[in-house]
Amino acid sequence: MVATKLDQLARFFLQTVLAVAKMERNLIIERTQEGKVLAKQREMTGIRNEHLFVENMNKKQRAKVKEILTVGNHCLLHLS
């Protein structure tokens, strides 16, 4: 079967989209690997950072967090 111009155009479009998708995938992998290296350099484990937990904050820090999360008469801490 002889490929028509439409078939050729469809093949070209598909190959272009697949090439862009492959490039995006490689960029995502590269950024992820860079992030892992940076996290390891900062001695972080995963995405958890212990000083961000409320249990590890002092009274002044807890009060500031509560102030930030309180909106009007509703407190976001109690809504979750």
N, CA, C and O atoms as a Tripos MOL2 file, in Angstrom:
@<TRIPOS>MOLECULE
protein
  320   319    80     0     0
PROTEIN
NO_CHARGES

@<TRIPOS>ATOM
      1 N           0.8510   -1.1760    0.0000 N.3       1 MET1
      2 CA          0.0000    0.0000    0.0000 C.3       1 MET1
      3 C           0.8930    1.2350    0.0000 C.2       1 MET1
      4 O           1.8750    1.3030    0.7400 O.2       1 MET1
      5 N           0.5560    2.1750   -0.8060 N.am      2 VAL2
      6 CA          1.3330    3.3980   -0.9380 C.3       2 VAL2
      7 C           0.8520    4.3910    0.1110 C.2       2 VAL2
      8 O          -0.3450    4.6410    0.2470 O.2       2 VAL2
      9 N           1.8010    4.9500    0.8460 N.am      3 ALA3
     10 CA          1.4630    5.9190    1.8880 C.3       3 ALA3
     11 C           1.0090    7.2170    1.2370 C.2       3 ALA3
     12 O           1.6640    7.7360    0.3330 O.2       3 ALA3
     13 N          -0.0970    7.7220    1.6980 N.am      4 THR4
     14 CA         -0.5920    8.9930    1.1750 C.3       4 THR4
     15 C           0.0570   10.1350    1.9240 C.2       4 THR4
     16 O           0.7320    9.9260    2.9320 O.2       4 THR4
     17 N          -0.1480   11.3410    1.4300 N.am      5 LYS5
     18 CA          0.4070   12.5280    2.0960 C.3       5 LYS5
     19 C          -0.1320   12.6420    3.5180 C.2       5 LYS5
     20 O           0.5950   13.0400    4.4280 O.2       5 LYS5
     21 N          -1.4130   12.2910    3.7160 N.am      6 LEU6
     22 CA         -2.0080   12.3710    5.0530 C.3       6 LEU6
     23 C          -1.3360   11.3880    6.0030 C.2       6 LEU6
     24 O          -1.0750   11.7180    7.1590 O.2       6 LEU6
     25 N          -1.0560   10.1860    5.5190 N.am      7 ASP7
     26 CA         -0.3630    9.1950    6.3420 C.3       7 ASP7
     27 C           1.0330    9.6730    6.7230 C.2       7 ASP7
     28 O           1.4750    9.4950    7.8580 O.2       7 ASP7
     29 N           1.7130   10.2750    5.7670 N.am      8 GLN8
     30 CA          3.0550   10.7900    6.0320 C.3       8 GLN8
     31 C           3.0170   11.9210    7.0490 C.2       8 GLN8
     32 O           3.8640   11.9920    7.9390 O.2       8 GLN8
     33 N           2.0330   12.8040    6.9130 N.am      9 LEU9
     34 CA          1.8850   13.9090    7.8540 C.3       9 LEU9
     35 C           1.5440   13.3920    9.2560 C.2       9 LEU9
     36 O           2.0680   13.8960   10.2490 O.2       9 LEU9
     37 N           0.6700   12.3910    9.3330 N.am     10 ALA10
     38 CA          0.3020   11.8040   10.6230 C.3      10 ALA10
     39 C           1.5200   11.1590   11.2770 C.2      10 ALA10
     40 O           1.7320   11.3090   12.4800 O.2      10 ALA10
     41 N           2.3240   10.4400   10.4890 N.am     11 ARG11
     42 CA          3.5270    9.8010   11.0160 C.3      11 ARG11
     43 C           4.5140   10.8580   11.5260 C.2      11 ARG11
     44 O           5.0970   10.7020   12.5990 O.2      11 ARG11
     45 N           4.6950   11.9330   10.7510 N.am     12 PHE12
     46 CA          5.5910   13.0140   11.1600 C.3      12 PHE12
     47 C           5.1170   13.6410   12.4700 C.2      12 PHE12
     48 O           5.9150   13.8680   13.3800 O.2      12 PHE12
     49 N           3.8110   13.9220   12.5620 N.am     13 PHE13
     50 CA          3.2520   14.5330   13.7770 C.3      13 PHE13
     51 C           3.4610   13.6100   14.9760 C.2      13 PHE13
     52 O           3.8770   14.0650   16.0420 O.2      13 PHE13
     53 N           3.1800   12.3370   14.8120 N.am     14 LEU14
     54 CA          3.3270   11.3790   15.9060 C.3      14 LEU14
     55 C           4.7870   11.2830   16.3570 C.2      14 LEU14
     56 O           5.0670   11.2730   17.5560 O.2      14 LEU14
     57 N           5.7090   11.2130   15.4090 N.am     15 GLN15
     58 CA          7.1260   11.1310   15.7570 C.3      15 GLN15
     59 C           7.5930   12.3870   16.4870 C.2      15 GLN15
     60 O           8.4100   12.3070   17.4040 O.2      15 GLN15
     61 N           7.0730   13.5470   16.0810 N.am     16 THR16
     62 CA          7.4340   14.8060   16.7420 C.3      16 THR16
     63 C           6.9160   14.8310   18.1830 C.2      16 THR16
     64 O           7.6440   15.2080   19.1020 O.2      16 THR16
     65 N           5.6740   14.4330   18.3740 N.am     17 VAL17
     66 CA          5.0930   14.4120   19.7210 C.3      17 VAL17
     67 C           5.8380   13.4190   20.6030 C.2      17 VAL17
     68 O           6.1030   13.7020   21.7710 O.2      17 VAL17
     69 N           6.1750   12.2620   20.0510 N.am     18 LEU18
     70 CA          6.9100   11.2660   20.8360 C.3      18 LEU18
     71 C           8.3070   11.7570   21.1990 C.2      18 LEU18
     72 O           8.7980   11.4780   22.2930 O.2      18 LEU18
     73 N           8.9440   12.4810   20.2960 N.am     19 ALA19
     74 CA         10.2740   13.0220   20.5820 C.3      19 ALA19
     75 C          10.2040   14.0510   21.7170 C.2      19 ALA19
     76 O          11.0620   14.0700   22.5990 O.2      19 ALA19
     77 N           9.1880   14.8940   21.6840 N.am     20 VAL20
     78 CA          9.0200   15.9010   22.7490 C.3      20 VAL20
     79 C           8.7360   15.2100   24.0830 C.2      20 VAL20
     80 O           9.2700   15.6100   25.1170 O.2      20 VAL20
     81 N           7.8970   14.1740   24.0580 N.am     21 ALA21
     82 CA          7.5900   13.4370   25.2910 C.3      21 ALA21
     83 C           8.8400   12.7840   25.8650 C.2      21 ALA21
     84 O           9.0460   12.7920   27.0780 O.2      21 ALA21
     85 N           9.6690   12.2210   25.0040 N.am     22 LYS22
     86 CA         10.9100   11.5910   25.4560 C.3      22 LYS22
     87 C          11.8470   12.6280   26.0690 C.2      22 LYS22
     88 O          12.4900   12.3650   27.0850 O.2      22 LYS22
     89 N          11.9220   13.8090   25.4480 N.am     23 MET23
     90 CA         12.7660   14.8700   25.9710 C.3      23 MET23
     91 C          12.2700   15.3180   27.3540 C.2      23 MET23
     92 O          13.0700   15.5120   28.2690 O.2      23 MET23
     93 N          10.9520   15.4790   27.5010 N.am     24 GLU24
     94 CA         10.3770   15.8650   28.7950 C.3      24 GLU24
     95 C          10.6730   14.8160   29.8600 C.2      24 GLU24
     96 O          11.0100   15.1550   30.9950 O.2      24 GLU24
     97 N          10.5470   13.5490   29.4950 N.am     25 ARG25
     98 CA         10.8320   12.4630   30.4340 C.3      25 ARG25
     99 C          12.2790   12.5420   30.9100 C.2      25 ARG25
    100 O          12.5570   12.4000   32.1010 O.2      25 ARG25
    101 N          13.1910   12.7680   29.9800 N.am     26 ASN26
    102 CA         14.6060   12.8670   30.3490 C.3      26 ASN26
    103 C          14.8730   14.0760   31.2450 C.2      26 ASN26
    104 O          15.6910   14.0000   32.1620 O.2      26 ASN26
    105 N          14.1900   15.1870   30.9830 N.am     27 LEU27
    106 CA         14.3550   16.3710   31.8320 C.3      27 LEU27
    107 C          13.8480   16.1050   33.2470 C.2      27 LEU27
    108 O          14.4720   16.5200   34.2240 O.2      27 LEU27
    109 N          12.7130   15.4110   33.3540 N.am     28 ILE28
    110 CA         12.1600   15.0840   34.6710 C.3      28 ILE28
    111 C          13.1210   14.1820   35.4370 C.2      28 ILE28
    112 O          13.3610   14.3950   36.6260 O.2      28 ILE28
    113 N          13.6650   13.1840   34.7670 N.am     29 ILE29
    114 CA         14.6210   12.2740   35.4090 C.3      29 ILE29
    115 C          15.8490   13.0540   35.8700 C.2      29 ILE29
    116 O          16.3340   12.8550   36.9840 O.2      29 ILE29
    117 N          16.3440   13.9340   35.0180 N.am     30 GLU30
    118 CA         17.5300   14.7250   35.3650 C.3      30 GLU30
    119 C          17.2760   15.6100   36.5840 C.2      30 GLU30
    120 O          18.1050   15.6710   37.4920 O.2      30 GLU30
    121 N          16.1290   16.2950   36.6070 N.am     31 ARG31
    122 CA         15.8080   17.1630   37.7490 C.3      31 ARG31
    123 C          15.6310   16.3510   39.0220 C.2      31 ARG31
    124 O          16.0490   16.7850   40.0960 O.2      31 ARG31
    125 N          15.0170   15.1780   38.9140 N.am     32 THR32
    126 CA         14.8160   14.3270   40.0850 C.3      32 THR32
    127 C          16.1540   13.8750   40.6560 C.2      32 THR32
    128 O          16.3580   13.8990   41.8690 O.2      32 THR32
    129 N          17.0590   13.4640   39.7820 N.am     33 GLN33
    130 CA         18.3740   13.0250   40.2390 C.3      33 GLN33
    131 C          19.1470   14.1710   40.8850 C.2      33 GLN33
    132 O          19.8260   13.9710   41.8920 O.2      33 GLN33
    133 N          19.0470   15.3680   40.3130 N.am     34 GLU34
    134 CA         19.7130   16.5310   40.9090 C.3      34 GLU34
    135 C          19.1360   16.8300   42.2880 C.2      34 GLU34
    136 O          19.8750   17.1550   43.2180 O.2      34 GLU34
    137 N          17.8150   16.7210   42.4200 N.am     35 GLY35
    138 CA         17.1660   16.9520   43.7040 C.3      35 GLY35
    139 C          17.6010   15.9480   44.7550 C.2      35 GLY35
    140 O          17.8020   16.3040   45.9160 O.2      35 GLY35
    141 N          17.7460   14.6950   44.3500 N.am     36 LYS36
    142 CA         18.2040   13.6680   45.2870 C.3      36 LYS36
    143 C          19.6180   13.9590   45.7780 C.2      36 LYS36
    144 O          19.9240   13.7920   46.9590 O.2      36 LYS36
    145 N          20.4710   14.3920   44.8630 N.am     37 VAL37
    146 CA         21.8480   14.7220   45.2400 C.3      37 VAL37
    147 C          21.8480   15.8950   46.2200 C.2      37 VAL37
    148 O          22.5590   15.8610   47.2240 O.2      37 VAL37
    149 N          21.0600   16.9280   45.9380 N.am     38 LEU38
    150 CA         20.9990   18.0820   46.8370 C.3      38 LEU38
    151 C          20.4540   17.6910   48.2060 C.2      38 LEU38
    152 O          20.9530   18.1480   49.2340 O.2      38 LEU38
    153 N          19.4330   16.8480   48.2130 N.am     39 ALA39
    154 CA         18.8560   16.4090   49.4890 C.3      39 ALA39
    155 C          19.8720   15.6080   50.2890 C.2      39 ALA39
    156 O          19.9610   15.7450   51.5100 O.2      39 ALA39
    157 N          20.6260   14.7820   49.6060 N.am     40 LYS40
    158 CA         21.6390   13.9890   50.3010 C.3      40 LYS40
    159 C          22.7300   14.8890   50.8680 C.2      40 LYS40
    160 O          23.2450   14.6450   51.9590 O.2      40 LYS40
    161 N          23.0770   15.9310   50.1190 N.am     41 GLN41
    162 CA         24.0890   16.8660   50.6070 C.3      41 GLN41
    163 C          23.6040   17.5920   51.8530 C.2      41 GLN41
    164 O          24.4030   17.9190   52.7310 O.2      41 GLN41
    165 N          22.3110   17.8460   51.9360 N.am     42 ARG42
    166 CA         21.7390   18.5220   53.1080 C.3      42 ARG42
    167 C          21.4080   17.5390   54.2220 C.2      42 ARG42
    168 O          20.8520   17.9200   55.2520 O.2      42 ARG42
    169 N          21.7480   16.2930   54.0150 N.am     43 GLU43
    170 CA         21.4880   15.2250   54.9890 C.3      43 GLU43
    171 C          20.0070   15.1110   55.3250 C.2      43 GLU43
    172 O          19.6300   14.9280   56.4820 O.2      43 GLU43
    173 N          19.1890   15.2220   54.3090 N.am     44 MET44
    174 CA         17.7460   15.0530   54.5010 C.3      44 MET44
    175 C          17.3870   13.6210   54.1400 C.2      44 MET44
    176 O          18.0150   13.0210   53.2670 O.2      44 MET44
    177 N          16.4060   13.0870   54.7900 N.am     45 THR45
    178 CA         15.9270   11.7570   54.4360 C.3      45 THR45
    179 C          14.5620   11.9160   53.8120 C.2      45 THR45
    180 O          13.6170   12.3520   54.4690 O.2      45 THR45
    181 N          14.4560   11.5670   52.5520 N.am     46 GLY46
    182 CA         13.1880   11.7220   51.8440 C.3      46 GLY46
    183 C          12.8010   13.1830   51.7840 C.2      46 GLY46
    184 O          13.6500   14.0480   51.5670 O.2      46 GLY46
    185 N          11.5270   13.4620   51.9740 N.am     47 ILE47
    186 CA         11.0590   14.8480   51.9530 C.3      47 ILE47
    187 C          10.7430   15.3520   53.3500 C.2      47 ILE47
    188 O          10.3490   16.5050   53.5230 O.2      47 ILE47
    189 N          10.9110   14.5000   54.3410 N.am     48 ARG48
    190 CA         10.6250   14.9240   55.7110 C.3      48 ARG48
    191 C          11.8200   15.6660   56.2840 C.2      48 ARG48
    192 O          12.9670   15.2490   56.1240 O.2      48 ARG48
    193 N          11.5400   16.7410   56.9330 N.am     49 ASN49
    194 CA         12.5830   17.5210   57.5800 C.3      49 ASN49
    195 C          12.1080   17.7420   59.0070 C.2      49 ASN49
    196 O          11.0990   18.4120   59.2270 O.2      49 ASN49
    197 N          12.8130   17.1940   59.9640 N.am     50 GLU50
    198 CA         12.3350   17.1080   61.3450 C.3      50 GLU50
    199 C          11.9390   18.4510   61.9650 C.2      50 GLU50
    200 O          11.0080   18.4980   62.7690 O.2      50 GLU50
    201 N          12.6250   19.5400   61.6100 N.am     51 HIS51
    202 CA         12.2960   20.8040   62.2590 C.3      51 HIS51
    203 C          10.9600   21.3670   61.7930 C.2      51 HIS51
    204 O          10.4820   22.3500   62.3590 O.2      51 HIS51
    205 N          10.3460   20.7690   60.7760 N.am     52 LEU52
    206 CA          9.0540   21.2490   60.2970 C.3      52 LEU52
    207 C           7.8810   20.6920   61.0980 C.2      52 LEU52
    208 O           6.7660   21.1980   60.9740 O.2      52 LEU52
    209 N           8.1020   19.6720   61.9080 N.am     53 PHE53
    210 CA          7.0310   19.0900   62.6880 C.3      53 PHE53
    211 C           6.7360   19.9420   63.9140 C.2      53 PHE53
    212 O           7.6450   20.4170   64.5960 O.2      53 PHE53
    213 N           5.4490   20.1240   64.1780 N.am     54 VAL54
    214 CA          5.0110   20.9730   65.2910 C.3      54 VAL54
    215 C           5.5760   20.4670   66.6150 C.2      54 VAL54
    216 O           5.8980   21.2640   67.4960 O.2      54 VAL54
    217 N           5.6980   19.1550   66.7610 N.am     55 GLU55
    218 CA          6.1930   18.5930   68.0240 C.3      55 GLU55
    219 C           7.6180   19.0530   68.3270 C.2      55 GLU55
    220 O           8.0250   19.0850   69.4890 O.2      55 GLU55
    221 N           8.3640   19.4010   67.3110 N.am     56 ASN56
    222 CA          9.7630   19.7890   67.4930 C.3      56 ASN56
    223 C           9.9550   21.3010   67.5900 C.2      56 ASN56
    224 O          11.0890   21.7770   67.6430 O.2      56 ASN56
    225 N           8.8560   22.0620   67.6140 N.am     57 MET57
    226 CA          8.9540   23.5180   67.6750 C.3      57 MET57
    227 C           8.8530   24.0000   69.1140 C.2      57 MET57
    228 O           8.2420   23.3480   69.9620 O.2      57 MET57
    229 N           9.4590   25.1490   69.3760 N.am     58 ASN58
    230 CA          9.3020   25.7400   70.7020 C.3      58 ASN58
    231 C           7.9850   26.5220   70.7430 C.2      58 ASN58
    232 O           7.2970   26.6310   69.7280 O.2      58 ASN58
    233 N           7.6320   27.0650   71.9090 N.am     59 LYS59
    234 CA          6.3350   27.7440   72.0820 C.3      59 LYS59
    235 C           6.1700   28.9310   71.1360 C.2      59 LYS59
    236 O           5.0870   29.1470   70.5930 O.2      59 LYS59
    237 N           7.2300   29.6900   70.9390 N.am     60 LYS60
    238 CA          7.1660   30.8630   70.0700 C.3      60 LYS60
    239 C           6.8960   30.4410   68.6220 C.2      60 LYS60
    240 O           6.0920   31.0630   67.9270 O.2      60 LYS60
    241 N           7.5720   29.3840   68.1770 N.am     61 GLN61
    242 CA          7.3690   28.8990   66.8130 C.3      61 GLN61
    243 C           5.9640   28.3410   66.6340 C.2      61 GLN61
    244 O           5.3350   28.5630   65.6000 O.2      61 GLN61
    245 N           5.4610   27.6080   67.6480 N.am     62 ARG62
    246 CA          4.0960   27.0700   67.5690 C.3      62 ARG62
    247 C           3.0680   28.1940   67.4990 C.2      62 ARG62
    248 O           2.1030   28.1080   66.7400 O.2      62 ARG62
    249 N           3.2710   29.2410   68.2830 N.am     63 ALA63
    250 CA          2.3420   30.3710   68.2710 C.3      63 ALA63
    251 C           2.3250   31.0460   66.9040 C.2      63 ALA63
    252 O           1.2660   31.4410   66.4150 O.2      63 ALA63
    253 N           3.4930   31.1780   66.2910 N.am     64 LYS64
    254 CA          3.5820   31.7900   64.9600 C.3      64 LYS64
    255 C           2.8520   30.9470   63.9240 C.2      64 LYS64
    256 O           2.1430   31.4850   63.0730 O.2      64 LYS64
    257 N           3.0240   29.6210   63.9900 N.am     65 VAL65
    258 CA          2.3350   28.7290   63.0590 C.3      65 VAL65
    259 C           0.8320   28.8310   63.2420 C.2      65 VAL65
    260 O           0.0900   28.8910   62.2610 O.2      65 VAL65
    261 N           0.3750   28.8520   64.4910 N.am     66 LYS66
    262 CA         -1.0590   28.9520   64.7580 C.3      66 LYS66
    263 C          -1.6040   30.2830   64.2440 C.2      66 LYS66
    264 O          -2.6990   30.3340   63.6840 O.2      66 LYS66
    265 N          -0.8400   31.3570   64.4340 N.am     67 GLU67
    266 CA         -1.2440   32.6760   63.9460 C.3      67 GLU67
    267 C          -1.3760   32.6740   62.4160 C.2      67 GLU67
    268 O          -2.3260   33.2360   61.8710 O.2      67 GLU67
    269 N          -0.4340   32.0470   61.7410 N.am     68 ILE68
    270 CA         -0.4600   32.0020   60.2770 C.3      68 ILE68
    271 C          -1.6350   31.1700   59.7760 C.2      68 ILE68
    272 O          -2.2720   31.5240   58.7850 O.2      68 ILE68
    273 N          -1.9220   30.0670   60.4590 N.am     69 LEU69
    274 CA         -2.9750   29.1630   59.9990 C.3      69 LEU69
    275 C          -4.3710   29.5710   60.4430 C.2      69 LEU69
    276 O          -5.3520   28.9680   60.0080 O.2      69 LEU69
    277 N          -4.4820   30.5760   61.2960 N.am     70 THR70
    278 CA         -5.7950   31.0240   61.7450 C.3      70 THR70
    279 C          -6.3280   32.0560   60.7600 C.2      70 THR70
    280 O          -5.7040   33.0910   60.5210 O.2      70 THR70
    281 N          -7.4890   31.7560   60.1950 N.am     71 VAL71
    282 CA         -8.0920   32.6460   59.2070 C.3      71 VAL71
    283 C          -9.4560   33.0690   59.7370 C.2      71 VAL71
    284 O         -10.3520   32.2360   59.8720 O.2      71 VAL71
    285 N          -9.6220   34.3480   60.0370 N.am     72 GLY72
    286 CA        -10.9000   34.8250   60.5780 C.3      72 GLY72
    287 C         -11.2210   34.1110   61.8700 C.2      72 GLY72
    288 O         -10.3900   34.0260   62.7740 O.2      72 GLY72
    289 N         -12.4430   33.5950   61.9480 N.am     73 ASN73
    290 CA        -12.8560   32.8580   63.1450 C.3      73 ASN73
    291 C         -12.6000   31.3610   62.9910 C.2      73 ASN73
    292 O         -12.8820   30.5870   63.9060 O.2      73 ASN73
    293 N         -12.0720   30.9510   61.8500 N.am     74 HIS74
    294 CA        -11.8380   29.5380   61.5920 C.3      74 HIS74
    295 C         -10.3360   29.2580   61.6150 C.2      74 HIS74
    296 O          -9.5470   30.0130   61.0460 O.2      74 HIS74
    297 N          -9.9650   28.2100   62.2510 N.am     75 CYS75
    298 CA         -8.5620   27.8290   62.3460 C.3      75 CYS75
    299 C          -8.3440   26.6120   61.4460 C.2      75 CYS75
    300 O          -9.0270   25.5980   61.5900 O.2      75 CYS75
    301 N          -7.3990   26.7160   60.5260 N.am     76 LEU76
    302 CA         -7.1150   25.6180   59.6140 C.3      76 LEU76
    303 C          -6.6060   24.3840   60.3420 C.2      76 LEU76
    304 O          -6.7420   23.2660   59.8430 O.2      76 LEU76
    305 N          -6.0210   24.5780   61.5190 N.am     77 LEU77
    306 CA         -5.5210   23.4370   62.2920 C.3      77 LEU77
    307 C          -6.6690   22.5290   62.7200 C.2      77 LEU77
    308 O          -6.4980   21.3140   62.8090 O.2      77 LEU77
    309 N          -7.8500   23.1170   62.9880 N.am     78 HIS78
    310 CA         -8.9910   22.3440   63.4590 C.3      78 HIS78
    311 C          -9.8330   21.7840   62.3100 C.2      78 HIS78
    312 O         -10.6400   20.8810   62.5280 O.2      78 HIS78
    313 N          -9.6590   22.3050   61.0900 N.am     79 LEU79
    314 CA        -10.4500   21.8460   59.9620 C.3      79 LEU79
    315 C          -9.9300   20.5480   59.3750 C.2      79 LEU79
    316 O         -10.6840   19.8230   58.7250 O.2      79 LEU79
    317 N          -8.6730   20.2420   59.5860 N.am     80 SER80
    318 CA         -8.1080   19.0360   58.9710 C.3      80 SER80
    319 C          -8.3880   17.7930   59.7950 C.2      80 SER80
    320 O          -7.9800   16.6960   59.4160 O.2      80 SER80
@<TRIPOS>BOND
     1     1     2 1
     2     2     3 1
     3     3     4 2
     4     3     5 am
     5     5     6 1
     6     6     7 1
     7     7     8 2
     8     7     9 am
     9     9    10 1
    10    10    11 1
    11    11    12 2
    12    11    13 am
    13    13    14 1
    14    14    15 1
    15    15    16 2
    16    15    17 am
    17    17    18 1
    18    18    19 1
    19    19    20 2
    20    19    21 am
    21    21    22 1
    22    22    23 1
    23    23    24 2
    24    23    25 am
    25    25    26 1
    26    26    27 1
    27    27    28 2
    28    27    29 am
    29    29    30 1
    30    30    31 1
    31    31    32 2
    32    31    33 am
    33    33    34 1
    34    34    35 1
    35    35    36 2
    36    35    37 am
    37    37    38 1
    38    38    39 1
    39    39    40 2
    40    39    41 am
    41    41    42 1
    42    42    43 1
    43    43    44 2
    44    43    45 am
    45    45    46 1
    46    46    47 1
    47    47    48 2
    48    47    49 am
    49    49    50 1
    50    50    51 1
    51    51    52 2
    52    51    53 am
    53    53    54 1
    54    54    55 1
    55    55    56 2
    56    55    57 am
    57    57    58 1
    58    58    59 1
    59    59    60 2
    60    59    61 am
    61    61    62 1
    62    62    63 1
    63    63    64 2
    64    63    65 am
    65    65    66 1
    66    66    67 1
    67    67    68 2
    68    67    69 am
    69    69    70 1
    70    70    71 1
    71    71    72 2
    72    71    73 am
    73    73    74 1
    74    74    75 1
    75    75    76 2
    76    75    77 am
    77    77    78 1
    78    78    79 1
    79    79    80 2
    80    79    81 am
    81    81    82 1
    82    82    83 1
    83    83    84 2
    84    83    85 am
    85    85    86 1
    86    86    87 1
    87    87    88 2
    88    87    89 am
    89    89    90 1
    90    90    91 1
    91    91    92 2
    92    91    93 am
    93    93    94 1
    94    94    95 1
    95    95    96 2
    96    95    97 am
    97    97    98 1
    98    98    99 1
    99    99   100 2
   100    99   101 am
   101   101   102 1
   102   102   103 1
   103   103   104 2
   104   103   105 am
   105   105   106 1
   106   106   107 1
   107   107   108 2
   108   107   109 am
   109   109   110 1
   110   110   111 1
   111   111   112 2
   112   111   113 am
   113   113   114 1
   114   114   115 1
   115   115   116 2
   116   115   117 am
   117   117   118 1
   118   118   119 1
   119   119   120 2
   120   119   121 am
   121   121   122 1
   122   122   123 1
   123   123   124 2
   124   123   125 am
   125   125   126 1
   126   126   127 1
   127   127   128 2
   128   127   129 am
   129   129   130 1
   130   130   131 1
   131   131   132 2
   132   131   133 am
   133   133   134 1
   134   134   135 1
   135   135   136 2
   136   135   137 am
   137   137   138 1
   138   138   139 1
   139   139   140 2
   140   139   141 am
   141   141   142 1
   142   142   143 1
   143   143   144 2
   144   143   145 am
   145   145   146 1
   146   146   147 1
   147   147   148 2
   148   147   149 am
   149   149   150 1
   150   150   151 1
   151   151   152 2
   152   151   153 am
   153   153   154 1
   154   154   155 1
   155   155   156 2
   156   155   157 am
   157   157   158 1
   158   158   159 1
   159   159   160 2
   160   159   161 am
   161   161   162 1
   162   162   163 1
   163   163   164 2
   164   163   165 am
   165   165   166 1
   166   166   167 1
   167   167   168 2
   168   167   169 am
   169   169   170 1
   170   170   171 1
   171   171   172 2
   172   171   173 am
   173   173   174 1
   174   174   175 1
   175   175   176 2
   176   175   177 am
   177   177   178 1
   178   178   179 1
   179   179   180 2
   180   179   181 am
   181   181   182 1
   182   182   183 1
   183   183   184 2
   184   183   185 am
   185   185   186 1
   186   186   187 1
   187   187   188 2
   188   187   189 am
   189   189   190 1
   190   190   191 1
   191   191   192 2
   192   191   193 am
   193   193   194 1
   194   194   195 1
   195   195   196 2
   196   195   197 am
   197   197   198 1
   198   198   199 1
   199   199   200 2
   200   199   201 am
   201   201   202 1
   202   202   203 1
   203   203   204 2
   204   203   205 am
   205   205   206 1
   206   206   207 1
   207   207   208 2
   208   207   209 am
   209   209   210 1
   210   210   211 1
   211   211   212 2
   212   211   213 am
   213   213   214 1
   214   214   215 1
   215   215   216 2
   216   215   217 am
   217   217   218 1
   218   218   219 1
   219   219   220 2
   220   219   221 am
   221   221   222 1
   222   222   223 1
   223   223   224 2
   224   223   225 am
   225   225   226 1
   226   226   227 1
   227   227   228 2
   228   227   229 am
   229   229   230 1
   230   230   231 1
   231   231   232 2
   232   231   233 am
   233   233   234 1
   234   234   235 1
   235   235   236 2
   236   235   237 am
   237   237   238 1
   238   238   239 1
   239   239   240 2
   240   239   241 am
   241   241   242 1
   242   242   243 1
   243   243   244 2
   244   243   245 am
   245   245   246 1
   246   246   247 1
   247   247   248 2
   248   247   249 am
   249   249   250 1
   250   250   251 1
   251   251   252 2
   252   251   253 am
   253   253   254 1
   254   254   255 1
   255   255   256 2
   256   255   257 am
   257   257   258 1
   258   258   259 1
   259   259   260 2
   260   259   261 am
   261   261   262 1
   262   262   263 1
   263   263   264 2
   264   263   265 am
   265   265   266 1
   266   266   267 1
   267   267   268 2
   268   267   269 am
   269   269   270 1
   270   270   271 1
   271   271   272 2
   272   271   273 am
   273   273   274 1
   274   274   275 1
   275   275   276 2
   276   275   277 am
   277   277   278 1
   278   278   279 1
   279   279   280 2
   280   279   281 am
   281   281   282 1
   282   282   283 1
   283   283   284 2
   284   283   285 am
   285   285   286 1
   286   286   287 1
   287   287   288 2
   288   287   289 am
   289   289   290 1
   290   290   291 1
   291   291   292 2
   292   291   293 am
   293   293   294 1
   294   294   295 1
   295   295   296 2
   296   295   297 am
   297   297   298 1
   298   298   299 1
   299   299   300 2
   300   299   301 am
   301   301   302 1
   302   302   303 1
   303   303   304 2
   304   303   305 am
   305   305   306 1
   306   306   307 1
   307   307   308 2
   308   307   309 am
   309   309   310 1
   310   310   311 1
   311   311   312 2
   312   311   313 am
   313   313   314 1
   314   314   315 1
   315   315   316 2
   316   315   317 am
   317   317   318 1
   318   318   319 1
   319   319   320 2
@<TRIPOS>SUBSTRUCTURE
     1 MET1         2 RESIDUE 1 A MET
     2 VAL2         6 RESIDUE 1 A VAL
     3 ALA3        10 RESIDUE 1 A ALA
     4 THR4        14 RESIDUE 1 A THR
     5 LYS5        18 RESIDUE 1 A LYS
     6 LEU6        22 RESIDUE 1 A LEU
     7 ASP7        26 RESIDUE 1 A ASP
     8 GLN8        30 RESIDUE 1 A GLN
     9 LEU9        34 RESIDUE 1 A LEU
    10 ALA10       38 RESIDUE 1 A ALA
    11 ARG11       42 RESIDUE 1 A ARG
    12 PHE12       46 RESIDUE 1 A PHE
    13 PHE13       50 RESIDUE 1 A PHE
    14 LEU14       54 RESIDUE 1 A LEU
    15 GLN15       58 RESIDUE 1 A GLN
    16 THR16       62 RESIDUE 1 A THR
    17 VAL17       66 RESIDUE 1 A VAL
    18 LEU18       70 RESIDUE 1 A LEU
    19 ALA19       74 RESIDUE 1 A ALA
    20 VAL20       78 RESIDUE 1 A VAL
    21 ALA21       82 RESIDUE 1 A ALA
    22 LYS22       86 RESIDUE 1 A LYS
    23 MET23       90 RESIDUE 1 A MET
    24 GLU24       94 RESIDUE 1 A GLU
    25 ARG25       98 RESIDUE 1 A ARG
    26 ASN26      102 RESIDUE 1 A ASN
    27 LEU27      106 RESIDUE 1 A LEU
    28 ILE28      110 RESIDUE 1 A ILE
    29 ILE29      114 RESIDUE 1 A ILE
    30 GLU30      118 RESIDUE 1 A GLU
    31 ARG31      122 RESIDUE 1 A ARG
    32 THR32      126 RESIDUE 1 A THR
    33 GLN33      130 RESIDUE 1 A GLN
    34 GLU34      134 RESIDUE 1 A GLU
    35 GLY35      138 RESIDUE 1 A GLY
    36 LYS36      142 RESIDUE 1 A LYS
    37 VAL37      146 RESIDUE 1 A VAL
    38 LEU38      150 RESIDUE 1 A LEU
    39 ALA39      154 RESIDUE 1 A ALA
    40 LYS40      158 RESIDUE 1 A LYS
    41 GLN41      162 RESIDUE 1 A GLN
    42 ARG42      166 RESIDUE 1 A ARG
    43 GLU43      170 RESIDUE 1 A GLU
    44 MET44      174 RESIDUE 1 A MET
    45 THR45      178 RESIDUE 1 A THR
    46 GLY46      182 RESIDUE 1 A GLY
    47 ILE47      186 RESIDUE 1 A ILE
    48 ARG48      190 RESIDUE 1 A ARG
    49 ASN49      194 RESIDUE 1 A ASN
    50 GLU50      198 RESIDUE 1 A GLU
    51 HIS51      202 RESIDUE 1 A HIS
    52 LEU52      206 RESIDUE 1 A LEU
    53 PHE53      210 RESIDUE 1 A PHE
    54 VAL54      214 RESIDUE 1 A VAL
    55 GLU55      218 RESIDUE 1 A GLU
    56 ASN56      222 RESIDUE 1 A ASN
    57 MET57      226 RESIDUE 1 A MET
    58 ASN58      230 RESIDUE 1 A ASN
    59 LYS59      234 RESIDUE 1 A LYS
    60 LYS60      238 RESIDUE 1 A LYS
    61 GLN61      242 RESIDUE 1 A GLN
    62 ARG62      246 RESIDUE 1 A ARG
    63 ALA63      250 RESIDUE 1 A ALA
    64 LYS64      254 RESIDUE 1 A LYS
    65 VAL65      258 RESIDUE 1 A VAL
    66 LYS66      262 RESIDUE 1 A LYS
    67 GLU67      266 RESIDUE 1 A GLU
    68 ILE68      270 RESIDUE 1 A ILE
    69 LEU69      274 RESIDUE 1 A LEU
    70 THR70      278 RESIDUE 1 A THR
    71 VAL71      282 RESIDUE 1 A VAL
    72 GLY72      286 RESIDUE 1 A GLY
    73 ASN73      290 RESIDUE 1 A ASN
    74 HIS74      294 RESIDUE 1 A HIS
    75 CYS75      298 RESIDUE 1 A CYS
    76 LEU76      302 RESIDUE 1 A LEU
    77 LEU77      306 RESIDUE 1 A LEU
    78 HIS78      310 RESIDUE 1 A HIS
    79 LEU79      314 RESIDUE 1 A LEU
    80 SER80      318 RESIDUE 1 A SER
